[in-house]
Amino acid sequence: MNLAKKYLKMVEWSEEDNCFVGSCPGLFYGGCHGEDEQVVFAELCKIVEETIELYKAESKPLPPITSGYDWANKIVSATSTA
């Protein structure tokens, strides 16, 4: 299986930057940005794959996997109890 699929990828609008910003919490800080949400997500997916390849090439252990935790419902639950 493609390891990149096991990492949470987020694209969100940034009022401060006035564009969409893509990030992959847990795998790397920063990410990519642009005016088109789908283009930013596609670029983010490439960056995640490239980052995983760099970890492998340097024989570094990958950070813990971030998918499979039902983040969307956890976020909804947290905001509805706040």
Protein Blocks (a to p, Z undefined) as FASTA:
>chain_A
ZZklmpccdddddfklopacdddehjagcjdddfblklmmmmmmmmmmmmmmmmmmnopa
cdddfehnlmmmmmmmmmmmZZ
